[in-house]
């Protein structure tokens, strides 16, 4: 895995701040993917294996703590949107994400026309790996099901013109 990470690190420009975090998170998934593929071959469940590695570690622990804080706040829905959802422009700076807000009854949504995760994996020739990252949004929303519902119908990775994110208040 380290070899694959270092190869990606040499090819892609360095970034600071939150974009540096996203770069590292992308490299981790790609490195796991390449290392497992090298060792076991390309299997039907390879993307799911990467998703499990990414989700079951610190990502799940950290979001679990944040979900606890959200559940016990005065306004769980809006706190979720600010910490983990579409209103967190510090974590999802725009650009590189290009979002168009969509009006929803009892919710907030957007169409995302550009995603650096999708672009990165497309450039690396493993666009299917994008699914391991897309599903994290659903998993995070599931941590506070009594306060929020996330609906997704389209994704760039499946060939759609945009990704959609619809967050409904429960």
N, C-alpha and C positions, 0 to 999 in steps of 0.2 A: 504494500500500500504506500509506503514511504516513497518508493521509487516513482510511482505514478503521480503522487502529490508533487514531488520535486520537478517532474517533467512539466506539469501544468503551471507550476509556479514560475518556471523559466520562460514559458511562452506567453504568459498573460501579464499585462502591466499591473504593478502594485497599486493598491488603493488604501486610503486611510479611513478611519472612523467606521460608520455603519456599513459603507460599501465594502470596506475591507473584511468585515464580518461576513457579508453575503458572499464575497469571493471565496473566503475560507470554507464556508458551508457548501458551496458548489464543488470546490476541489475535493472535499471530504467524500461526498457522494460519488463523484466520478472516480476517485481513487479506489474506494471500496468496490465499485462496479468493475473496474478494470482488473483489480487484483483477484476478485472472485471469478470473473470470466476467464482469466488466465489460468487459474487453478482448477476450476471445475467445468469450464466451457460455458457457452451461452445457454442458459436454461430458461424455461418458460416462467419460472418464479424468481428470476434474478432481480427484477425491479422491486418485487415485494420484499425480498431479502434486504435490499438497500433501505427501503422504507422502514422496515423493522429496526435496522441498525440505527438509523437517524432518529426514529421516534422513541425507542425504548431507553435511550440514554438520558443525558442531561436535558435534552429538549423537553421530554415529558415531565421530568421532575420540576424544571423551572416553570413551565406553563401550569403545572398542577398547583404550585404555590401562588401564582398569579390568579388562577381560577378561584382559589380559596378566598383571596382578598376581594375579588370581584363579587363572589356570592354573598359576602358579608358587608358589602358597601351599601350606601343609601340609594344609589342609582346604578345597579349592576349593568344594565344594557349600555348606557353611555360610557361607563368606565371600561367595559369590554372593548367598545369601538375605539376608545383612545389608547388603550394598552396593547391590544392584540388585533384590532381590526383596521378598517379602512381610514380611520381618522388619525392613525399614527404615521404622520409624514416623516418623523425622525427615523423610524425603522424601515419604512417603504418610501424613500424620497422620490419625488416625481419631478423631472425624470430621474432615473431611467425607466420607471413604470409610467406608462401613459394611460391615465384613467379618465373616463367620461362618466360623471355621476348620473345615475338614473333615479327618477323619483318613484318611490314605492309607498303604498299605503302601509302604515305601521312598520316602516323599516327604512333602510338605506341600502343603496346598491350602486354598482358601477360596472361598466364594460371596460376591460383592460385590453388595450390594443397593442401594447408592447410589454413584454416581460423579459427581463434579463436572464432569468432562469431558463426559460424556453430557448432564447437565443443562444445561450451558452451551450446547452445540450445539443441543439441543432447543429451548431458549429463543430461540436465534438463527434457528431455522427451517432449520437445515442439519444435522440429526441424522446424515446420511450421512457427514459429516466426522469423526465420532467414530471411524470405522474407521481413518483415517490415524493416529490416536493409539493405538488398541488394538493395531495391528500392531507397534508399537515394542517391546512386551513380547516378542513372538516373535523379533524381530530381535536383541534384546539376548541372549536365551537362546541363540540360534544362534551367538553368539560363543564359547561354551564348551560345544560339543556333547558333548565327551568327559566332561563332569562333570554336566550337567543336561539334562533334557528338559521342555519346557513343553507341556502339552496344554490346549487351550481348546475348549469345545463350545458354550457359551452366551454371549451378550452382551446387555446392555440395549439396545444400538443396533439389534440385529436383532429386538427385540421380546420377548426372553426376560425372565423375572422377576428375573434376576441375571446377572452375569458370573461365569464360573468360571475359576479359575487353579489348575492342578495341576502342581506342580514335583516331578519325580522325579529321584532320585539315580542316576547311572549308574556 
